[in-house]
Amino acid sequence: MNLLPGALAGIENAFFRLLERLMVFLLAAMVLMVFGNVVLRWTVDSGIDVSEEMSRFFFVWLTFIGAVVVMREHLHLGVDMLVGKFGRKGRLACMMASDALILFCCAVFFWGTWQQAAVNASNVATVTGISMLWVFGVGYFTSVAIGLMVLMRLLRAFTGNVSERELAIFAGTFELDDAVHIKRGLE
């Protein structure tokens, strides 16, 4: 789902395709490093320390980058049993309240990452020696990216530009059959 209009939508799609490819790389690298260490420990009773550390770091990055991608697709867990029973105004009010809370959490997350930056920059990883800011600094990316997506949706809500489809997705009433019809242009 594009969050930006017109020509910017292509840039947005390319950016999220890049994030998805990065996630595939991180997951594949984690699997190779962990599997390689298991085989090494089983066969020669030793492992590669760098791969243990980097697989943990990749997992952190994968998790936070994945949160951004999932936010764009509206796939985070939600309690939609009540919201699904509301009409347009009720759903819109719930979506705006939810988005305001998410935006607040993003601000707190960014501020916490900012407060910890000096500590993380001065700490280095035991094996690789890289600054821990490279690991935990992903909080900047995640909080800003999710915050911008939510801010754009809030702006659309305040200006009355939220589609029925988007409200149905938020309320959990958007069915797969509806998606097929919309994709084919039948609705």
VOPAGU-2260 file (C-alpha; in pm, 1 decimal, decimal comma):
REM VOPAGU-2260
SITE   aa  ch    i         X         Y         Z
SITE  MET   A    0       0,0       0,0       0,0
SITE  ASN   A    1     146,6     333,5    -104,3
SITE  LEU   A    2     155,9     600,4     160,4
SITE  LEU   A    3     279,5     875,2     -71,5
SITE  PRO   A    4     109,9    1023,0    -379,1
SITE  GLY   A    5     221,4    1014,2    -740,0
SITE  ALA   A    6     587,4     996,1    -832,4
SITE  LEU   A    7     695,3     952,8    -471,4
SITE  ALA   A    8     506,5     623,1    -459,1
SITE  GLY   A    9     766,7     467,3    -690,1
SITE  ILE   A   10    1047,1     579,3    -460,4
SITE  GLU   A   11     854,6     446,7    -163,3
SITE  ASN   A   12     800,8     108,3    -331,4
SITE  ALA   A   13    1169,2      85,9    -425,6
SITE  PHE   A   14    1270,0     172,0     -67,9
SITE  PHE   A   15    1048,8    -101,1      78,8
SITE  ARG   A   16    1167,8    -354,8    -180,4
SITE  LEU   A   17    1521,6    -270,8     -69,0
SITE  LEU   A   18    1421,5    -325,1     294,9
SITE  GLU   A   19    1264,7    -660,0     208,6
SITE  ARG   A   20    1580,5    -768,8      26,1
SITE  LEU   A   21    1789,8    -656,3     321,4
SITE  MET   A   22    1570,4    -866,9     548,6
SITE  VAL   A   23    1617,6   -1169,5     321,8
SITE  PHE   A   24    1994,5   -1115,6     330,4
SITE  LEU   A   25    1997,4   -1080,4     710,1
SITE  LEU   A   26    1787,9   -1393,5     759,2
SITE  ALA   A   27    1994,0   -1598,2     513,0
SITE  ALA   A   28    2319,3   -1480,6     672,2
SITE  MET   A   29    2185,5   -1568,8    1018,3
SITE  VAL   A   30    2087,3   -1917,6     903,4
SITE  LEU   A   31    2426,8   -1976,2     744,1
SITE  MET   A   32    2620,2   -1848,0    1045,4
SITE  VAL   A   33    2418,0   -2041,4    1301,9
SITE  PHE   A   34    2406,0   -2360,7    1094,3
SITE  GLY   A   35    2777,5   -2331,1    1021,7
SITE  ASN   A   36    2853,9   -2298,2    1391,7
SITE  VAL   A   37    2634,8   -2597,8    1474,7
SITE  VAL   A   38    2817,3   -2809,7    1218,0
SITE  LEU   A   39    3156,2   -2686,9    1340,6
SITE  ARG   A   40    3071,3   -2754,9    1704,1
SITE  TRP   A   41    2945,9   -3101,0    1616,9
SITE  THR   A   42    3237,7   -3194,5    1392,4
SITE  VAL   A   43    3542,0   -3015,7    1536,8
SITE  ASP   A   44    3412,7   -2905,9    1877,8
SITE  SER   A   45    3470,1   -2538,9    1797,2
SITE  GLY   A   46    3280,2   -2249,5    1643,8
SITE  ILE   A   47    3341,3   -1911,2    1489,3
SITE  ASP   A   48    3296,8   -1640,1    1751,6
SITE  VAL   A   49    3237,6   -1362,1    1497,2
SITE  SER   A   50    2945,1   -1549,0    1346,1
SITE  GLU   A   51    2783,6   -1593,0    1687,3
SITE  GLU   A   52    2802,8   -1221,6    1757,0
SITE  MET   A   53    2701,8   -1109,8    1408,8
SITE  SER   A   54    2403,2   -1346,0    1400,5
SITE  ARG   A   55    2274,4   -1180,9    1719,7
SITE  PHE   A   56    2323,1    -835,6    1567,8
SITE  PHE   A   57    2154,5    -942,5    1244,2
SITE  PHE   A   58    1858,9   -1069,0    1446,1
SITE  VAL   A   59    1819,8    -728,4    1613,3
SITE  TRP   A   60    1834,9    -550,2    1278,0
SITE  LEU   A   61    1599,7    -799,3    1115,7
SITE  THR   A   62    1343,4    -751,9    1391,2
SITE  PHE   A   63    1340,2    -373,6    1378,1
SITE  ILE   A   64    1351,9    -345,2     998,8
SITE  GLY   A   65    1073,7    -603,3     985,2
SITE  ALA   A   66     862,7    -390,0    1219,4
SITE  VAL   A   67     881,9    -105,8     967,9
SITE  VAL   A   68     785,4    -326,4     673,3
SITE  VAL   A   69     499,7    -483,8     867,0
SITE  MET   A   70     373,0    -141,1     971,0
SITE  ARG   A   71     347,8     -35,8     608,9
SITE  GLU   A   72     142,1    -346,7     528,1
SITE  HIS   A   73     -85,6    -300,9     834,2
SITE  LEU   A   74       3,1    -647,9     959,4
SITE  HIS   A   75      82,9    -574,5    1324,2
SITE  LEU   A   76    -134,9    -749,1    1576,9
SITE  GLY   A   77    -445,7    -562,1    1672,7
SITE  VAL   A   78    -766,1    -610,1    1864,4
SITE  ASP   A   79   -1026,6    -556,3    1599,7
SITE  MET   A   80   -1328,1    -735,4    1743,3
SITE  LEU   A   81   -1481,3    -414,3    1874,6
SITE  VAL   A   82   -1352,0    -179,2    1604,5
SITE  GLY   A   83   -1495,9    -402,3    1330,8
SITE  LYS   A   84   -1847,3    -338,7    1466,4
SITE  PHE   A   85   -1815,3      40,1    1435,8
SITE  GLY   A   86   -1919,4     248,6    1139,3
SITE  ARG   A   87   -1688,8     482,2     949,2
SITE  LYS   A   88   -1674,7     752,9    1217,9
SITE  GLY   A   89   -1605,1     506,2    1498,4
SITE  ARG   A   90   -1334,3     331,4    1300,7
SITE  LEU   A   91   -1178,2     662,2    1206,8
SITE  ALA   A   92   -1179,0     777,7    1570,0
SITE  CYS   A   93   -1021,1     450,2    1684,4
SITE  MET   A   94    -761,6     466,9    1406,7
SITE  MET   A   95    -670,0     824,0    1499,0
SITE  ALA   A   96    -644,3     739,9    1868,6
SITE  SER   A   97    -434,3     434,0    1789,6
SITE  ASP   A   98    -208,8     634,8    1559,1
SITE  ALA   A   99    -164,7     906,1    1821,4
SITE  LEU   A  100     -52,4     641,3    2072,5
SITE  ILE   A  101     183,7     484,6    1817,8
SITE  LEU   A  102     329,4     826,8    1738,1
SITE  PHE   A  103     384,8     887,8    2110,0
SITE  CYS   A  104     557,9     548,6    2143,0
SITE  CYS   A  105     779,2     630,8    1844,6
SITE  ALA   A  106     877,6     959,4    2009,1
SITE  VAL   A  107     959,7     779,4    2336,1
SITE  PHE   A  108    1155,2     512,6    2147,1
SITE  PHE   A  109    1352,5     775,8    1954,1
SITE  TRP   A  110    1423,5     970,8    2273,8
SITE  GLY   A  111    1538,4     654,6    2452,9
SITE  THR   A  112    1768,1     565,3    2164,1
SITE  TRP   A  113    1902,7     921,0    2171,0
SITE  GLN   A  114    1963,8     902,8    2547,0
SITE  GLN   A  115    2148,6     571,6    2514,0
SITE  ALA   A  116    2351,0     675,4    2207,5
SITE  ALA   A  117    2652,1     802,1    2403,3
SITE  VAL   A  118    2666,8     484,5    2610,7
SITE  ASN   A  119    2622,2     259,9    2306,6
SITE  ALA   A  120    2880,1     454,2    2103,7
SITE  SER   A  121    3143,2     405,0    2371,4
SITE  ASN   A  122    3068,8      33,7    2417,6
SITE  VAL   A  123    3218,5    -203,9    2167,2
SITE  ALA   A  124    3118,6    -557,1    2081,4
SITE  THR   A  125    3335,9    -818,4    2247,9
SITE  VAL   A  126    3446,8   -1008,7    1940,4
SITE  THR   A  127    3404,7    -777,5    1641,0
SITE  GLY   A  128    3492,7    -455,1    1819,4
SITE  ILE   A  129    3220,4    -257,0    1641,9
SITE  SER   A  130    3044,9      19,9    1827,9
SITE  MET   A  131    2721,0     -95,8    1985,3
SITE  LEU   A  132    2560,0     214,3    1838,6
SITE  TRP   A  133    2562,2      27,1    1506,0
SITE  VAL   A  134    2349,3    -238,7    1670,8
SITE  PHE   A  135    2109,3     -37,5    1882,8
SITE  GLY   A  136    2105,7     268,7    1658,6
SITE  VAL   A  137    1850,0      84,7    1446,0
SITE  GLY   A  138    1603,6     236,6    1694,2
SITE  TYR   A  139    1647,1     568,6    1515,2
SITE  PHE   A  140    1549,3     416,2    1183,2
SITE  THR   A  141    1252,9     225,6    1323,5
SITE  SER   A  142    1108,0     510,3    1528,0
SITE  VAL   A  143    1144,0     764,4    1247,1
SITE  ALA   A  144    1011,6     533,0     973,7
SITE  ILE   A  145     708,1     414,0    1169,7
SITE  GLY   A  146     651,1     765,1    1303,1
SITE  LEU   A  147     645,8     910,1     950,7
SITE  MET   A  148     403,6     644,4     826,5
SITE  VAL   A  149     168,8     706,5    1118,3
SITE  LEU   A  150     201,7    1083,1    1083,9
SITE  MET   A  151     107,0    1059,5     714,3
SITE  ARG   A  152    -197,5     849,4     802,4
SITE  LEU   A  153    -298,0    1095,1    1074,8
SITE  LEU   A  154    -268,3    1383,4     829,3
SITE  ARG   A  155    -485,7    1193,7     580,8
SITE  ALA   A  156    -737,5    1127,0     857,4
SITE  PHE   A  157    -751,6    1493,5     960,8
SITE  THR   A  158    -801,9    1600,0     598,7
SITE  GLY   A  159   -1064,4    1332,2     531,7
SITE  ASN   A  160    -852,8    1137,4     282,0
SITE  VAL   A  161    -869,6     794,4     446,0
SITE  SER   A  162   -1022,9     538,3     212,0
SITE  GLU   A  163   -1284,0     281,9     306,5
SITE  ARG   A  164   -1028,3      14,1     218,8
SITE  GLU   A  165    -778,3     153,4     469,3
SITE  LEU   A  166   -1043,4     171,3     741,7
SITE  ALA   A  167   -1150,3    -185,4     662,1
SITE  ILE   A  168    -789,8    -302,1     691,3
SITE  PHE   A  169    -755,2    -118,6    1023,1
SITE  ALA   A  170   -1080,4    -267,6    1153,9
SITE  GLY   A  171    -985,8    -617,8    1042,8
SITE  THR   A  172   -1286,5    -648,9     812,8
SITE  PHE   A  173   -1091,9    -643,0     485,1
SITE  GLU   A  174   -1130,2    -991,1     344,0
SITE  LEU   A  175    -904,7   -1165,1      94,0
SITE  ASP   A  176   -1191,9   -1184,2    -156,5
SITE  ASP   A  177   -1226,0    -805,4    -136,8
SITE  ALA   A  178    -854,1    -770,9    -206,2
SITE  VAL   A  179    -883,2    -986,0    -518,4
SITE  HIS   A  180   -1175,7    -777,5    -649,5
SITE  ILE   A  181    -997,6    -451,1    -581,2
SITE  LYS   A  182    -677,3    -575,3    -743,0
SITE  ARG   A  183    -867,0    -679,5   -1054,6
SITE  GLY   A  184   -1045,9    -345,1   -1062,8
SITE  LEU   A  185   -1389,9    -500,0   -1018,1
SITE  GLU   A  186   -1491,2    -263,9    -738,6
